[in-house]
Amino acid sequence: MAPELLILRQLLLRAQYDAYRGQVPTGYIRSNLKEVWMILQALDLLMKQVPDQAEFSVDELAAYVVVQYPQLKPAERDLYDRVFAQLRAVQTSEGLVGALLNTLQKRALASEVALQAYEFSEGRISFDVLQGRIEALTKDNQVLLPEIEFVSDDLEELYSSAVAEVGLRWRLDSLNLRLGSLRKGDFGFVFARPETGKTTFLASEATSMAIQARKREVGPVLWLNNEEQGNKVKLRCFEAHYGLSLAKLASDLPGYKQRYLKDMSGAIRMVDRAGISRYDVEQLCKSVTPSLVIMDQIDKIQGFDADREDLRLGGIYQWARELAKEYAPVIAVCQADGSGEGQKWLTMANVANAKTSKQAEADWILGIGRINEPGYDEIRYLHLSKNKLLGDKDSNPGLRHDRWEVLIEPELARYTDIEEG
């Protein structure tokens, strides 16, 4: 029987799933084994939605697939039924998982080498790159599974890295009080209706965090812009950095230019590309080694496929979380749906094009609301509908899911706190 089916059968055991799911060559399966890939996606969702169940039967997974993919045609259902019939015939054997993954990883690597060979034949990569891939496949020893690094048992070390060691602080003190600073591994998103001030929020916070990163001599802020025109967004960064209007900046362009180059040159690396893909982002992260990654708009990043839109989006958000763990904290931006129009306090139910797939992957979620009434144009309503961050020493755990008002100063590209009490 095919190793991918044997592995899939073993992953129905939560202990096996937790130990080996991250080592499955997902890209290879997605490209070459569509039915297995779709079943694997359904299993990922099932594991998240029923976190206390230690094992799922093949019948339970089959029923869940039917629920998740109601649009399947009769011929497609027959194909899935045959896959599940094979799964039912599999005898579980936990000791085989490592060897099966080894086999599947070799197949994935062989497929990659074939692709690299084609790329070389077309003159797109060097021979050294091709040779390295072939050597990795043909050397005598097995394809090694990633070395497992266990989390420390040292309480002092854990507290130091997760709480005491300050990350990137927010310009808004109200966010420092409620969220605390951002550290590597943290992934969250901001959502709002159009024309609410999402770009202003990003400019206000990113310029402050970029200065912090520069003082610490770490990587720049990597801003992936696939929405508004990049030159306009970068001008917003100038406004936010100085806290000045564009008209004021225009009164002394050479002077402000020189000051910005001294303070911020290279501190924010902005990429302006409508069709940016996951491959582009991964290569940029490897090249830039950022201290913070901003994705505006995350839902438009290309390179993700699924039969349902919410599953495609879930794949993007899961990938963004993985980027945060590997490189730097990630702040993403997406839209609120029509139910959030004119609302003060946006909740997770107002996130556009999502059931739970987006929300499940985030450590924190911040909704920005506004009301369409005269006299309230400069008021924004912030709601932390999700917050799993540990915060800083000066954070208040009692406010972790708080709602509060702030001021927006669009001409200065700044958000400012309203004094509380």
C-alpha positions as CSV (number, residue, x, y, z in Angstrom):
1,M,0.0,0.0,0.0
2,A,1.2,3.5,-0.8
3,P,3.2,5.1,2.1
4,E,1.1,8.2,2.1
5,L,-2.0,6.2,3.0
6,L,-0.2,4.3,5.7
7,I,1.0,7.6,7.2
8,L,-2.5,9.1,7.0
9,R,-3.9,6.1,8.9
10,Q,-1.3,6.6,11.7
11,L,-2.1,10.4,11.9
12,L,-5.6,9.5,13.1
13,L,-3.9,8.9,16.5
14,R,-3.3,12.3,18.1
15,A,0.0,11.3,19.6
16,Q,1.3,10.3,16.2
17,Y,-0.3,13.4,14.6
18,D,1.5,15.7,17.1
19,A,4.8,13.9,16.7
20,Y,4.9,13.6,12.9
21,R,2.4,16.0,11.1
22,G,5.1,18.7,10.8
23,Q,7.4,16.2,9.0
24,V,4.9,15.3,6.2
25,P,6.1,16.8,2.9
26,T,2.9,18.8,2.4
27,G,4.0,20.6,-0.8
28,Y,4.7,17.3,-2.6
29,I,1.3,15.8,-1.5
30,R,-0.6,18.9,-2.5
31,S,1.0,18.9,-6.0
32,N,0.8,15.2,-6.7
33,L,-1.8,13.5,-4.5
34,K,-4.9,15.8,-4.5
35,E,-7.3,13.4,-2.7
36,V,-4.8,12.7,0.1
37,W,-4.1,16.4,0.4
38,M,-7.8,17.3,0.7
39,I,-8.2,14.5,3.3
40,L,-5.2,15.8,5.2
41,Q,-6.6,19.3,5.3
42,A,-9.8,18.0,6.7
43,L,-7.9,16.0,9.4
44,D,-6.0,19.2,10.4
45,L,-9.3,21.0,10.9
46,L,-10.8,18.0,12.8
47,M,-7.8,17.9,15.2
48,K,-8.2,21.6,15.9
49,Q,-12.0,21.5,16.4
50,V,-12.0,18.4,18.7
51,P,-8.8,18.9,20.7
52,D,-9.6,16.5,23.5
53,Q,-10.2,13.3,21.4
54,A,-7.1,11.0,21.4
55,E,-8.0,9.0,18.3
56,F,-10.3,9.3,15.3
57,S,-11.7,6.4,13.3
58,V,-11.6,6.2,9.5
59,D,-15.4,6.5,9.4
60,E,-15.3,9.7,11.5
61,L,-12.7,11.2,9.2
62,A,-14.8,10.1,6.1
63,A,-17.9,11.7,7.5
64,Y,-16.0,14.9,8.3
65,V,-14.7,15.1,4.7
66,V,-18.3,14.8,3.4
67,V,-19.2,17.8,5.6
68,Q,-16.2,19.9,4.6
69,Y,-16.5,19.3,0.9
70,P,-20.3,19.2,0.1
71,Q,-19.6,20.4,-3.4
72,L,-18.0,17.1,-4.5
73,K,-19.5,15.5,-7.6
74,P,-20.6,11.8,-7.6
75,A,-17.5,10.7,-9.4
76,E,-15.3,12.5,-7.0
77,R,-17.2,11.0,-4.0
78,D,-16.5,7.6,-5.5
79,L,-12.8,8.3,-5.7
80,Y,-12.7,9.5,-2.0
81,D,-14.7,6.4,-1.0
82,R,-12.1,4.2,-2.6
83,V,-9.3,6.0,-0.7
84,F,-11.2,5.5,2.6
85,A,-11.8,1.8,1.8
86,Q,-8.0,1.4,1.5
87,L,-7.5,3.3,4.8
88,R,-9.9,0.9,6.6
89,A,-7.8,-2.0,5.4
90,V,-4.6,-0.6,6.9
91,Q,-3.3,-2.2,10.0
92,T,-1.8,0.4,12.4
93,S,1.9,0.0,13.4
94,E,3.4,3.0,15.2
95,G,7.0,1.9,14.7
96,L,6.7,2.3,10.9
97,V,5.9,6.0,10.7
98,G,9.5,7.1,10.7
99,A,10.5,4.7,7.9
100,L,7.3,5.6,5.9
101,L,8.1,9.3,6.2
102,N,11.6,8.6,5.0
103,T,10.2,7.0,1.9
104,L,7.8,9.8,1.2
105,Q,10.4,12.4,1.8
106,K,12.7,10.7,-0.7
107,R,9.9,10.7,-3.3
108,A,9.3,14.4,-2.6
109,L,13.0,15.1,-3.0
110,A,13.1,13.1,-6.2
111,S,10.2,15.2,-7.6
112,E,12.1,18.3,-6.6
113,V,15.3,17.2,-8.3
114,A,13.3,16.5,-11.5
115,L,12.0,20.0,-11.4
116,Q,15.4,21.4,-10.6
117,A,16.8,19.5,-13.6
118,Y,14.2,21.0,-15.8
119,E,15.0,24.5,-14.4
120,F,18.7,23.9,-15.2
121,S,17.9,22.7,-18.7
122,E,16.1,26.0,-19.3
123,G,19.1,28.0,-17.9
124,R,17.2,29.3,-14.8
125,I,19.5,27.8,-12.1
126,S,23.2,27.0,-11.9
127,F,24.8,23.6,-12.1
128,D,25.9,23.9,-8.5
129,V,22.4,24.1,-7.3
130,L,21.4,21.1,-9.4
131,Q,24.4,19.1,-8.2
132,G,23.6,19.8,-4.6
133,R,20.1,18.4,-5.0
134,I,21.3,15.3,-6.7
135,E,23.9,14.6,-4.0
136,A,21.2,15.0,-1.3
137,L,19.1,12.4,-3.0
138,T,21.8,9.8,-3.9
139,K,24.0,9.8,-0.9
140,D,24.1,6.5,1.0
141,N,22.5,7.5,4.3
142,Q,18.8,7.9,4.6
143,V,17.0,11.2,4.3
144,L,17.1,12.5,7.9
145,L,14.1,13.6,9.7
146,P,14.4,17.1,11.2
147,E,16.3,17.0,14.6
148,I,13.8,17.5,17.4
149,E,14.6,20.2,19.9
150,F,12.7,19.9,23.1
151,V,11.5,23.0,25.0
152,S,13.5,23.8,28.1
153,D,12.4,22.8,31.6
154,D,14.3,25.8,33.0
155,L,11.6,28.1,34.5
156,E,13.9,31.1,34.7
157,E,14.9,30.7,31.0
158,L,11.3,30.2,30.0
159,Y,10.2,33.4,31.8
160,S,13.1,35.4,30.5
161,S,12.4,34.5,26.8
162,A,8.6,34.7,27.0
163,V,8.0,37.6,29.3
164,A,11.0,39.4,30.8
165,E,12.8,39.9,27.5
166,V,11.1,42.8,25.9
167,G,10.2,42.6,22.2
168,L,9.0,45.3,19.8
169,R,6.8,47.7,21.7
170,W,3.8,49.5,20.3
171,R,3.6,53.2,19.8
172,L,0.1,53.1,21.4
173,D,0.7,52.6,25.1
174,S,-2.8,51.2,25.3
175,L,-1.6,48.2,23.2
176,N,1.4,47.7,25.4
177,L,-0.9,47.6,28.4
178,R,-3.2,45.0,26.8
179,L,-1.1,43.0,24.4
180,G,2.5,43.7,25.4
181,S,5.4,43.6,23.0
182,L,5.7,41.4,19.9
183,R,8.3,38.6,20.0
184,K,9.5,36.0,17.5
185,G,6.7,33.5,17.0
186,D,3.8,35.9,17.5
187,F,1.3,36.1,14.7
188,G,-1.8,38.3,14.7
189,F,-3.9,40.3,12.4
190,V,-5.8,43.6,12.3
191,F,-9.1,43.8,10.4
192,A,-11.5,46.6,9.6
193,R,-13.9,47.9,7.0
194,P,-12.4,49.8,4.0
195,E,-11.5,53.4,4.6
196,T,-11.2,52.9,8.4
197,G,-7.5,53.5,8.8
198,K,-5.7,50.2,8.5
199,T,-2.7,51.7,6.6
200,T,-2.5,54.6,9.0
201,F,-2.4,52.1,11.9
202,L,0.4,50.1,10.2
203,A,2.4,53.2,9.4
204,S,2.0,54.6,12.9
205,E,3.2,51.3,14.6
206,A,5.7,50.1,12.0
207,T,7.8,53.4,12.1
208,S,8.0,53.2,15.9
209,M,9.0,49.5,15.8
210,A,11.5,50.1,13.0
211,I,13.4,52.6,15.2
212,Q,13.5,50.1,18.1
213,A,14.8,47.4,15.8
214,R,17.5,49.7,14.4
215,K,18.7,50.7,17.9
216,R,19.0,47.0,18.8
217,E,20.9,46.4,15.5
218,V,18.5,43.7,14.4
219,G,16.9,43.3,11.0
220,P,14.5,45.8,9.3
221,V,10.8,45.8,9.2
222,L,9.7,43.9,6.0
223,W,6.5,45.4,4.7
224,L,4.7,43.4,2.0
225,N,2.3,45.8,0.2
226,N,-0.1,44.4,-2.3
227,E,-3.0,46.8,-1.8
228,E,-2.5,50.6,-2.1
229,Q,0.2,52.1,-4.3
230,G,3.6,51.7,-2.6
231,N,4.8,55.3,-3.1
232,K,1.7,56.6,-1.3
233,V,2.1,54.1,1.6
234,K,5.8,55.0,2.0
235,L,4.8,58.7,2.2
236,R,2.5,57.7,5.0
237,C,5.6,56.3,6.8
238,F,7.3,59.7,6.4
239,E,4.3,61.4,8.0
240,A,4.1,58.8,10.8
241,H,7.8,59.0,11.6
242,Y,7.8,62.7,12.0
243,G,4.2,63.1,13.1
244,L,3.8,65.8,10.4
245,S,1.4,66.4,7.6
246,L,2.5,66.0,4.0
247,A,2.1,69.7,3.5
248,K,4.6,70.4,6.3
249,L,7.0,67.8,4.8
250,A,6.7,69.5,1.4
251,S,7.9,72.8,2.9
252,D,11.4,71.3,3.3
253,L,11.7,68.2,1.2
254,P,15.6,68.1,1.2
255,G,15.8,68.6,4.9
256,Y,13.3,66.0,5.9
257,K,14.8,63.6,3.4
258,Q,18.2,63.8,4.9
259,R,16.8,63.4,8.5
260,Y,14.8,60.4,7.4
261,L,17.8,58.8,5.7
262,K,19.8,59.3,9.0
263,D,17.1,58.0,11.2
264,M,15.4,55.3,9.1
265,S,17.4,54.4,6.0
266,G,16.7,50.8,5.3
267,A,14.7,50.3,8.6
268,I,11.5,49.6,6.6
269,R,12.0,47.5,3.5
270,M,8.8,47.8,1.6
271,V,7.9,45.5,-1.3
272,D,5.2,46.8,-3.6
273,R,3.8,44.0,-5.7
274,A,0.2,43.1,-6.5
275,G,0.9,39.5,-7.2
276,I,3.3,38.6,-4.5
277,S,3.5,34.9,-3.8
278,R,4.5,32.7,-0.8
279,Y,7.7,31.9,-2.6
280,D,8.6,35.6,-2.9
281,V,7.9,36.2,0.8
282,E,10.0,33.2,1.9
283,Q,12.9,34.3,-0.3
284,L,12.7,37.9,1.0
285,C,12.7,36.6,4.6
286,K,15.8,34.6,4.0
287,S,17.5,37.5,2.3
288,V,16.4,40.3,4.7
289,T,16.2,38.5,8.1
290,P,13.5,40.9,9.3
291,S,12.7,41.9,12.8
292,L,9.0,42.2,11.9
293,V,6.9,41.2,8.9
294,I,3.9,43.2,7.8
295,M,1.4,41.7,5.3
296,D,-1.1,44.1,3.8
297,Q,-3.3,42.4,2.5
298,I,-2.6,38.8,3.6
299,D,-5.6,37.3,1.9
300,K,-4.2,38.2,-1.5
301,I,-0.9,36.4,-1.2
302,Q,-0.7,33.9,-4.0
303,G,0.5,30.3,-4.1
304,F,-2.2,28.6,-2.1
305,D,-4.9,26.3,-3.5
306,A,-7.9,24.6,-2.0
307,D,-11.4,23.6,-3.2
308,R,-13.0,26.0,-0.6
309,E,-12.0,29.6,-0.1
310,D,-12.0,29.4,3.7
311,L,-9.6,26.4,3.5
312,R,-7.3,28.3,1.1
313,L,-7.3,31.3,3.5
314,G,-6.6,28.9,6.4
315,G,-3.6,27.7,4.6
316,I,-2.3,31.2,4.2
317,Y,-2.7,32.0,7.9
318,Q,-1.1,28.7,8.9
319,W,1.9,29.5,6.7
320,A,2.1,33.0,8.2
321,R,2.2,31.5,11.7
322,E,5.1,29.3,10.6
323,L,6.9,32.3,9.2
324,A,6.6,34.0,12.5
325,K,8.1,31.1,14.3
326,E,11.0,30.8,11.9
327,Y,11.8,34.5,11.3
328,A,10.0,37.3,13.2
329,P,6.6,38.4,14.5
330,V,4.0,38.9,11.8
331,I,1.3,41.6,11.7
332,A,-1.2,40.9,8.9
333,V,-4.2,42.9,7.7
334,C,-7.5,41.7,6.3
335,Q,-11.0,43.1,5.8
336,A,-14.1,43.0,7.9
337,D,-17.2,41.9,6.1
338,G,-20.3,43.9,5.6
339,S,-21.7,43.0,9.0
340,G,-19.0,45.3,10.5
341,E,-20.1,48.4,8.6
342,G,-20.8,51.3,11.1
343,Q,-20.0,49.0,14.1
344,K,-17.9,50.1,17.1
345,W,-16.7,46.8,18.4
346,L,-15.8,44.3,15.7
347,T,-15.6,40.6,16.8
348,M,-14.1,37.5,15.1
349,A,-17.5,36.9,13.5
350,N,-17.0,40.1,11.4
351,V,-13.8,38.8,9.8
352,A,-14.4,38.5,6.0
353,N,-14.3,35.2,4.2
354,A,-13.7,33.0,7.2
355,K,-15.4,30.5,9.4
356,T,-12.7,29.6,11.9
357,S,-9.8,29.0,9.6
358,K,-8.2,32.5,10.0
359,Q,-9.0,33.0,13.6
360,A,-7.6,29.7,14.8
361,E,-4.1,30.4,13.6
362,A,-3.7,33.9,15.2
363,D,-2.2,34.6,18.6
364,W,-4.0,38.0,18.7
365,I,-6.8,39.6,16.7
366,L,-7.5,43.4,16.7
367,G,-10.7,44.8,15.2
368,I,-10.8,48.5,14.3
369,G,-14.4,49.8,14.3
370,R,-15.9,53.2,13.4
371,I,-19.3,54.7,13.3
372,N,-20.7,56.8,10.5
373,E,-22.0,59.7,12.5
374,P,-21.1,63.4,12.5
375,G,-18.5,64.4,15.1
376,Y,-17.0,60.9,15.4
377,D,-14.8,60.9,12.3
378,E,-11.6,60.9,14.4
379,I,-12.7,58.2,16.9
380,R,-11.7,54.5,16.3
381,Y,-12.9,51.6,18.5
382,L,-10.3,48.9,19.2
383,H,-11.4,45.4,20.3
384,L,-9.0,42.6,21.1
385,S,-11.3,39.7,20.3
386,K,-8.4,37.2,20.7
387,N,-5.2,37.6,22.8
388,K,-2.9,34.7,23.7
389,L,0.2,36.8,24.2
390,L,1.9,36.8,27.6
391,G,2.5,40.5,27.6
392,D,5.2,42.4,29.4
393,K,5.8,43.3,33.1
394,D,3.7,46.4,32.7
395,S,0.8,44.7,30.9
396,N,-2.5,44.2,32.6
397,P,-3.9,40.6,32.2
398,G,-7.4,41.9,33.2
399,L,-7.5,44.0,30.0
400,R,-6.4,41.3,27.5
401,H,-9.8,41.2,25.7
402,D,-10.6,44.8,26.3
403,R,-12.5,47.4,24.2
404,W,-11.4,51.0,24.1
405,E,-11.4,54.2,22.1
406,V,-8.4,55.9,20.4
407,L,-7.9,58.9,18.1
408,I,-6.9,58.7,14.5
409,E,-5.0,61.6,13.0
410,P,-5.0,60.6,9.3
411,E,-3.1,63.7,8.2
412,L,-0.2,62.7,10.5
413,A,-0.6,58.9,9.8
414,R,-0.8,58.4,13.6
415,Y,-3.1,56.8,16.1
416,T,-3.0,58.3,19.6
417,D,-4.4,57.2,22.9
418,I,-7.2,59.0,24.7
419,E,-6.3,59.4,28.3
420,E,-8.2,56.9,30.4
421,G,-9.8,57.8,33.7
